[in-house]
Amino acid sequence: MMDVTRRQMTNSAAGQQVGFGPMNTFTHMRAFPPPEFKAVPWANLDTLYSLAWLDLTEGPLIISTPDTGDRYYLLPIQDMWTDVFAVPGKRTSGTQAGHFAVVPPGWQGELPADVSRIQATTPMAWVIGRTQTDGVHDYASVHPVQDGFGITPLSHLGQSWEPVPVAVDPAVDMTTPPVAQVNHMPGTDFFAYAAELMSVHLPHATDWSILERMRRIGLEPGKPFETQTLDLGIKQAMDRAAADGQEAMRAKVPTLAPLVNGWQVPAETMGVYGNHYLKRATLAMVGLGSNPPEDAIYPLTFTDGDGNALDGEHDYQLRFDAQNLPPAGAFWSLTLYDHKGFQIPNHLNRYALGDRDPLRREPDGSLELLIQHQDPGQERTPNWLPSPLGAFALFLRLYEPRVQALDGTWQPPAVRRVE
């Protein structure tokens, strides 16, 4: 999934498609995705993205960051197994200007004194950067921060350097989403591709047991998987395995995280998966690029507190007590989507509310967010998140969650239907 995504996203000159461009250079989303944006589900409306695919096969790359003036940002870097191995940003390295050398496996050279070393776990990686953006009016302040993110090979540090122009490969499918490409691979093709990739992106040391099982059918990292010589029974079993695996992943989706007051709260084994193979695969299928929980957690619900599907035919309330607001060190937001994870147009052009909005508090300090189709009236409009006449979902995002959100001491309140 990662390699198909990489090949598609880097098979384009910069500027031709949002998020697409050459290896070893940042491409930026300069605005929040509009309602008609369907390329990626569950896109946030809190940050502007800065994306880069890294190729470390020629040596270390220096990622440079500007002084963001205390503005929250993070640059999670994930390897080709979808494990996040480093997150430069406000929580970890601060907001002053910095230089970070992403070093390929096995590299033994020296780095300049003012450059922090980041040890990559595979020779290619993906940076999915996010910079705090407090609404459309904030774009002008965020764009210079994005422009300050840079990538330079260590071998060219202090020199002018431009990434190699993209030689567009017509064999790369640029229209079918990567998840669909992977899901439709015959089992034997999938495992042959995996064997090839594992010669470059080595398995983890803890993968020995599953690799030993693969070896018994001739599947070994770095060795061609000779599918044409396979026993017919093994071929048929591998194709069944591909279908069975997808069924297992779909069945896993509702239980990816514990259910708390109707919310799925993913606060464990996110972003770094160890030997949780089914969870890793499921997240790659439905949410490629997940953050570690220390950087962000995303409670999600499709139902109210009584387990009934959210529907715009009804009015709802999400109430936080004064002492029970979402415990986020950076900020939090509530975003409304359709059941597939896309925005639903409304006349206010409002799709999220959060602690950076001018929300109205109750006299006792509590906060009530209103999720409904009809305008609740002028006094309560600031707390109104318009819903469609139909099914919808809610995403509660906590950026840099505090410990009580991570250990379960804090729990998101149930969404209550208003009778």
C-alpha positions in Angstrom: 0.0 0.0 0.0 2.8 2.4 0.9 4.8 1.7 -2.3 1.7 2.0 -4.6 0.9 5.3 -2.9 4.5 6.5 -3.3 4.7 5.6 -6.9 1.4 7.4 -7.7 2.1 10.5 -5.7 5.7 11.0 -7.0 4.8 10.3 -10.7 4.0 14.0 -11.2 5.6 17.3 -11.4 5.0 19.6 -8.5 2.0 21.8 -8.7 -0.1 19.7 -11.0 -2.1 18.0 -8.3 -2.4 18.7 -4.6 0.1 16.7 -2.6 1.8 15.2 -5.7 5.4 16.0 -6.7 9.0 14.7 -6.9 10.7 12.7 -4.3 12.7 14.7 -1.7 10.7 17.9 -2.0 7.7 19.3 0.0 4.4 19.9 -1.7 1.9 21.9 0.2 -1.9 22.1 0.5 -2.5 25.9 0.7 -6.2 25.8 1.8 -8.6 23.5 3.6 -10.1 20.9 1.3 -13.4 22.1 -0.2 -16.6 20.0 0.1 -16.1 18.5 -3.3 -12.7 17.2 -2.4 -12.9 13.4 -2.5 -9.3 12.3 -2.8 -8.7 11.5 0.9 -11.5 10.8 3.5 -11.6 12.3 7.0 -9.4 15.3 5.9 -8.9 17.7 8.8 -9.9 21.3 8.9 -7.4 22.3 11.6 -4.1 22.3 9.8 -2.6 22.7 6.3 -0.7 19.7 5.1 2.9 19.7 3.8 3.9 16.3 2.2 7.2 14.8 1.1 8.4 11.3 0.1 12.0 10.7 1.1 14.5 8.6 -0.9 17.5 7.9 1.3 19.3 5.5 -1.0 21.9 8.1 -1.9 22.5 9.2 1.7 21.0 11.3 4.4 18.5 14.1 3.8 18.4 17.3 5.9 14.9 18.5 6.7 14.9 22.2 7.7 12.2 23.8 9.7 11.6 27.6 10.2 10.9 29.4 13.5 7.1 29.1 13.6 6.7 31.7 16.3 5.3 29.2 18.8 2.8 28.0 16.2 1.9 24.3 16.6 3.3 22.0 13.8 4.4 18.4 13.5 6.3 16.5 10.8 5.7 12.8 11.5 8.0 10.6 9.4 6.8 7.1 8.8 8.7 4.2 7.3 7.5 1.9 4.6 5.9 -0.4 7.2 3.7 2.7 8.3 5.6 3.0 11.6 6.2 6.6 12.6 9.8 6.7 13.7 10.3 10.4 14.4 8.1 13.5 14.8 9.9 16.9 14.7 7.5 19.5 15.9 6.3 21.7 18.8 5.8 18.8 21.2 9.2 17.3 20.7 11.8 19.6 19.3 10.1 23.0 19.9 9.2 25.7 17.4 12.6 27.3 16.9 14.3 26.9 13.5 16.0 23.5 13.2 17.8 21.0 11.0 17.2 17.2 11.1 19.2 14.6 9.3 17.1 11.6 8.3 19.8 8.9 8.0 19.3 5.6 6.1 19.9 2.3 7.7 23.6 1.4 8.0 24.9 4.9 7.4 28.0 5.7 9.5 29.1 9.2 8.5 29.4 12.4 10.4 26.9 15.2 10.7 27.3 18.9 11.3 27.1 19.9 15.0 23.9 21.9 14.5 22.0 19.0 12.9 20.0 16.5 14.9 20.2 12.9 13.8 17.0 10.9 13.0 17.6 7.2 12.3 15.3 6.0 9.5 14.2 2.3 9.6 13.7 2.0 5.9 15.5 3.7 3.0 12.3 5.4 1.9 9.9 7.3 4.1 6.9 9.6 4.0 6.5 13.0 5.8 2.9 14.1 6.4 3.4 17.5 8.0 0.7 19.6 9.5 0.7 23.3 10.6 -1.9 24.8 12.9 -4.3 26.9 10.9 -7.0 28.9 12.7 -9.4 29.3 9.8 -9.3 30.8 6.3 -8.2 34.2 7.6 -5.0 32.5 9.0 -3.8 31.2 5.6 -1.5 34.3 5.1 0.3 33.5 8.3 0.6 29.7 7.6 2.0 29.9 4.1 5.3 31.4 5.1 5.7 28.6 7.7 5.1 26.0 4.9 7.6 27.8 2.6 10.2 27.4 5.4 10.1 23.6 5.3 12.9 22.4 3.1 14.8 19.2 2.1 18.5 19.1 1.1 20.8 16.1 0.6 23.6 16.1 3.2 26.0 16.0 0.2 24.7 19.4 -1.0 24.3 21.1 2.3 25.2 24.8 1.9 24.9 24.5 -1.9 22.1 25.2 -4.3 20.2 22.0 -5.1 17.0 21.1 -7.0 15.3 17.7 -7.0 15.6 15.5 -10.0 12.7 16.4 -12.4 10.0 13.7 -12.6 10.2 11.3 -15.5 6.6 10.4 -15.7 6.1 6.6 -15.9 3.1 5.9 -18.1 2.8 2.4 -16.6 1.8 3.9 -13.2 -2.0 3.9 -12.7 -2.7 7.6 -11.8 -6.4 7.3 -11.7 -7.3 4.3 -9.5 -6.9 5.1 -5.8 -4.0 3.1 -4.3 -6.3 1.2 -1.9 -8.3 -0.1 -4.8 -5.2 -1.1 -6.7 -4.0 -3.1 -3.7 -7.3 -4.6 -2.9 -7.7 -5.9 -6.4 -4.3 -7.6 -6.7 -4.5 -11.4 -7.0 -2.9 -13.0 -3.9 0.1 -14.4 -5.8 0.9 -10.9 -7.3 0.5 -9.3 -3.9 3.0 -11.6 -2.3 5.5 -11.5 -5.2 5.4 -7.7 -4.9 5.9 -7.9 -1.2 8.9 -10.2 -1.5 10.5 -7.7 -3.9 9.9 -4.7 -1.6 11.3 -6.6 1.4 14.7 -6.8 -0.2 14.8 -3.0 0.2 12.7 -2.3 3.2 13.8 -5.0 5.6 11.3 -6.6 8.0 11.5 -5.9 11.7 13.6 -8.2 14.0 10.4 -9.3 15.7 8.9 -10.6 12.4 11.0 -13.8 12.4 8.1 -16.1 13.2 5.8 -14.9 10.4 8.7 -14.8 7.9 9.6 -18.4 8.8 6.0 -19.5 7.9 6.3 -17.6 4.6 9.6 -19.3 3.8 7.9 -22.7 3.9 5.9 -21.8 0.8 8.9 -20.2 -1.0 8.2 -16.6 0.0 11.5 -15.0 1.2 12.4 -11.3 1.5 14.6 -10.3 -1.5 14.2 -13.5 -3.5 12.0 -13.6 -6.6 8.7 -15.3 -5.7 8.3 -17.8 -8.6 4.6 -17.9 -8.9 4.6 -19.8 -12.1 6.2 -22.8 -10.4 3.9 -22.8 -7.4 1.7 -25.8 -6.7 -1.8 -25.1 -7.9 -3.2 -25.7 -4.4 -0.9 -23.0 -3.0 -1.8 -20.6 -5.7 -5.5 -21.0 -5.0 -4.9 -20.7 -1.3 -3.0 -17.5 -1.7 -5.8 -15.9 -3.8 -8.3 -17.0 -1.2 -6.0 -15.5 1.5 -6.2 -12.1 -0.3 -10.0 -12.1 -0.1 -10.1 -13.5 3.4 -7.6 -10.9 4.6 -9.8 -8.1 3.3 -12.8 -9.6 5.0 -10.9 -9.8 8.2 -9.8 -6.1 7.9 -13.3 -5.0 7.2 -14.5 -6.9 10.3 -11.8 -5.3 12.3 -12.8 -1.7 11.5 -15.6 -1.4 14.2 -13.2 -2.7 16.9 -10.1 -0.8 16.0 -10.5 1.1 19.3 -12.4 0.7 22.6 -15.9 2.1 22.6 -16.5 4.9 25.1 -19.9 6.6 25.4 -20.5 5.7 21.7 -17.1 7.0 20.6 -14.3 4.8 19.2 -11.2 6.2 21.0 -8.0 5.0 19.4 -5.3 5.7 22.0 -3.1 2.6 21.8 -0.9 1.0 19.1 -1.6 3.8 16.6 1.2 5.0 14.4 3.6 2.3 15.7 2.2 -1.2 15.4 4.8 -3.8 16.4 3.4 -7.3 15.5 -0.2 -6.2 15.5 -0.4 -7.2 11.8 -4.2 -7.1 11.4 -4.4 -3.6 12.9 -1.5 -2.3 10.8 -3.1 -3.6 7.6 -6.6 -2.3 8.6 -5.3 1.2 9.3 -3.4 1.1 6.0 -6.7 0.3 4.2 -8.9 2.9 6.0 -6.5 5.6 7.4 -3.0 5.5 5.9 -0.7 7.8 7.7 -2.0 7.7 11.3 -0.3 9.7 14.0 1.0 8.2 17.3 -1.5 9.0 20.1 1.0 11.3 21.9 0.6 13.7 19.0 -3.1 13.4 18.3 -6.0 11.1 19.1 -9.2 11.1 17.0 -12.4 9.8 18.7 -15.0 8.9 16.1 -18.7 8.2 16.4 -21.5 7.3 14.0 -24.1 7.0 16.9 -25.6 8.9 19.8 -25.1 7.7 23.4 -28.0 5.3 23.0 -26.4 3.5 20.0 -28.7 5.0 17.4 -27.2 6.2 14.1 -26.7 9.9 13.9 -29.2 11.4 11.5 -30.0 15.0 10.6 -33.7 14.4 11.1 -32.9 14.8 14.8 -31.2 17.5 16.9 -28.1 16.6 19.0 -26.1 18.1 21.8 -22.5 17.5 22.8 -22.0 18.9 26.3 -18.6 19.3 28.1 -18.6 20.2 31.8 -16.5 23.1 32.7 -13.9 20.8 34.2 -14.2 18.2 31.5 -13.2 20.0 28.3 -11.1 18.0 25.8 -7.6 17.9 27.4 -5.4 19.0 24.5 -2.0 20.7 25.0 -2.3 22.3 21.6 -6.0 22.5 20.5 -9.1 20.4 19.8 -11.9 20.4 17.2 -15.2 18.6 16.3 -15.7 17.9 12.6 -18.8 16.6 10.8 -18.6 14.3 7.8 -20.9 12.0 5.9 -20.6 8.2 6.7 -17.7 7.9 4.1 -15.7 10.7 5.6 -16.4 13.6 3.3 -17.7 17.1 4.0 -21.4 17.9 3.4 -22.1 21.4 2.0 -24.0 23.8 4.2 -24.9 27.5 3.8 -22.6 28.6 6.6 -19.7 26.8 5.0 -19.0 25.5 8.5 -17.7 22.0 8.9 -15.9 22.1 12.3 -15.9 23.8 15.7 -13.2 23.9 18.3 -11.5 25.8 21.0 -10.1 28.4 18.6 -13.7 29.5 17.7 -15.6 32.2 19.6 -17.8 29.6 21.3 -20.5 30.7 23.8 -20.1 29.2 27.3 -23.0 28.5 29.7 -23.2 30.4 33.0 -21.7 27.4 34.9 -18.7 27.3 32.5 -19.9 24.3 30.5 -19.8 24.2 26.8 -22.7 22.9 24.6 -22.2 22.2 20.9 -25.4 21.9 18.9 -25.4 19.5 16.0 -28.6 20.0 14.0 -30.1 20.9 10.6 -32.0 24.0 11.6 -30.4 27.2 12.8 -30.9 27.3 16.7 -31.2 31.0 16.7 -28.7 34.0 16.8 -27.5 33.6 20.4 -26.6 29.9 19.9 -25.4 30.1 16.3 -21.7 30.3 17.3 -22.0 26.8 18.9 -24.0 25.3 15.9 -22.5 22.7 13.7 -24.9 22.2 10.8 -25.9 18.6 10.0 -27.5 17.2 6.8 -30.9 15.6 6.5 -29.4 12.1 6.6 -26.7 10.0 8.2 -23.4 11.6 9.4 -20.4 11.0 11.6 -18.5 13.1 14.1 -14.7 13.3 14.5 -13.3 14.8 17.8 -9.6 15.6 17.4 -7.3 16.3 20.3 -3.8 17.6 19.2 -1.1 16.9 21.7 -3.5 15.2 24.1 -2.8 15.4 27.8 -2.1 12.2 29.8 -5.7 11.9 31.0 -6.9 11.6 27.4 -4.2 8.9 26.7 -4.8 6.8 29.8 -8.6 6.9 29.7 -9.1 9.1 32.7 -10.9 11.6 30.5 -13.6 10.3 28.3 -15.6 12.1 25.6 -19.2 12.7 26.6 -22.0 10.9 24.7 -23.8 12.7 21.9 -27.3 13.2 23.2 -30.4 13.4 21.1 -32.6 16.4 22.0 -36.2 15.4 22.1 
